[in-house]
Amino acid sequence: MDTTLRDPLIGHVLDGRYRVEARIAVGGMATVYRAVDTRLDRVLALKVMHPSLAADASFVGRFIQEAKSAARLAHPNVVGVFDQGEDGGYVYLAMEYVQGCTLRDVLRERGALQPRAALDVLEAVLAALGAAHLAGLVHRDVKPENVLIGDDGRVKVADFGLVRAVGSQTSASTGSVLGTVSYLAPEQIENGTADARADVYACGVVLYEMLTGSKPHAGGTPAQVLYQHLQEDVPAPSAAVPGLAPALDGLVARTTARDPGRRPADAVELLAEVGAVKEALTGEELDALPPAAAGRGGSRPPAGSEDSTAVLPRRAPEAAAGAGPEETGGAGEALNRTAVLPRPAAVRTEPGEPGGPGPGARRRRGAGRGSGRSVPALVTAVLLVVGAVLGVWYINSGQFTRTPGVLDMTEAQAKRTVEEAGLEWRIVRDYSDTVERGHVIGTDPGRGERIRGNGTVTITVSQGPERVEVPDVTGDTPDEARRKIKAAGLEPGMVTREFSGKVERGSVARTDPGAGSVRRPGTAVALVLSKGARVEVPGVVGEDEGTARQRLEEAGLKVRTAPERVFSEEDEGTVARQSPREGAVAAEGDTVTLTVSKGPEMIEVPDVEGLEEDEARRSLEKAGFEVRVRRVFFTGTVFDQSVAAGERAPRGSEITVWVR
């Protein structure tokens, strides 16, 4: 069944511009659609964040900021980002549409690739990531699903939605890791850090998968796969595909080293290594057909396995190793959803306790002696300890409760929830591009944070997206218009020009969007400057210079006379030519250049009497004249010419010769 028929976005126009036509793919964080930009009439890919994530203001804010970072990458191997915005509850990215398939599709179809093809794909991926790393960005979600292969063979890296600046932490405050289980570097799992070497690790896993047709770490649950990342090296590809060149084993080993310090520093360095390995391999080694290739009995990775991007709780190695199906909801389901893998608390064992040195390591002495005398004292001591503990508990925790979660509730629901928790509330309001008007953006203290049992929770309620009005800057100078646009909270955009009979030349004729339009803060406003009124240039060739100047100025044009005069058919002192020409469209105030005639150029006429017709014609044409022949007889000898030899005539004028 075509599930796209039930998708409410199909046929919808987002933001009044992007018409959604079909669903391309569904990932762990967003759905990708094919859409048409109705303004520019082009096909593009529209990535729309899942509503469950779009309701999280902090996540959306990060998504928007990271999308801006990704848009800085202009590289032929990076899927371009055109636009970002939101429409109601839909947060989206408008991106380049690549007609083709993903590397995952290729691996499903072919199983494994020949080393030459695998290295060719890897080089293109590394070129894209190298551009990102040089720009100080880390992709953090490199996998076959994010490598697009166009119908024309071009390779592009997509989905920079998780991109983050180098050196920043990955969701450290939330104790979670963003990424895809099979391609996470050990340091991402352990402490959430992800620099360029995390992308290098993921590239090594992808290379292994291209060479062998399977992932290096297999497991029924995310926990098992994560544990292998932390505890086991990626095996040599030749162990799965006998006969692969040792250089490929070495490349995979260096790229997927568990210690990030042993990996290439970034994609640029790895790209150089790949080139060196490729150069060193023989043609036979590069073109070896792996057993896992299509038709050779190779296995295929199951569709929809652990390749969905997910938000994974950060864990210690012990927690990853000990988690089972009971903790994750079952082996099949766990690979497709967030797993809860708690870090075990550290426990100190005493001798004689489970896990201690043994039952005989520590013994009670004097058991039974004086027990009667010690009971009251023991009870008193216990009561004192309990009282002290209760007192400390009350001071530190007992008088506190936890702030209830009210994110995205209506104002009334949030008030009721806070009151039911025994707390007071205070309402403040703020703008939000992502939370519906009248719903809760957040609270202070935040959800789950401690608050005194009689405390007050400040609830921030959405006023909807902030909107500002485009100011009317008609007639202003460009500088004045830019100042007013900035003061309104908008950004001056590109400048174009058009004819206008109402606005002075060089001043603002209109804006796009127009004055009075309501837009988000920061929206670009294009300025359209006046070129003045449209004027059709009159023809003045052949007129004397003074008359020509007067006619042009009366039409609203300026006049310039060229410093050099030229020979022409026009009389001396009249206009020989004009630029722009007669009938051209100009703007009021444009300049027309006039070139004045020196009159015709006079040339001495050569003597052609007695010459044969053809020779006489050549002589006259070479001198710059037109030739007309009249025959009396047919012998072909010139016996007369209309202008006598030695006289002067205008260049280009006609000379008649008589032939007999």
Secondary structure, DSSP 8 states (H G I E B T S, - for coil): --GGGG-TTTT-EETTTEEEEEEEEE-SSEEEEEEEETTTTEEEEEEEE-HHHHT-HHHHHHHHHHHHHHHT---TTB--EEEEEEETTEEEEEE----EEEHHHHHHHHSS--HHHHHHHHHHHHHHHHHHHHTTEE----SGGGEEEETTS-EEE--GGG-EETT-BSSTTTTEEEE-GGG--HHHHHH-B--HHHHHHHHHHHHHHHHHSS-SS--SSHHHHHHHHHHS----HHHHSTT--HHHHHHHHHHT-SSGGGS-SSHHHHHHHHHHHHHHS-HHHHT---TTSTTTT-----TTSTTS-EEEE---HHHHHH--HHHHT-HHHHTTS-------------TTSTTSS-TTSS--SSTTTTHHHHHHHHHHHHHHHHHHHHHHHIIIIITEEE----TT-BHHHHHHHHHHTT-EEEEEEE--SSS-TTBEEEEES-TT-EEETT-EEEEEEE--S--EE----TT--HHHHHHHHHHTT-EEEEEEEE--SSS-TTSEEEEES-TT-EE-TT-EEEEEEE--SEEE----TTSBHHHHHHHHHHTT-EEEE-SS-B--SS-TTBEEEEES-TT-EEETT-EEEEEEB----EEE----TTSBHHHHHHHHHHHT-EEEEEESSSS-BEEEESS-TT-EEETT-EEEEEE-
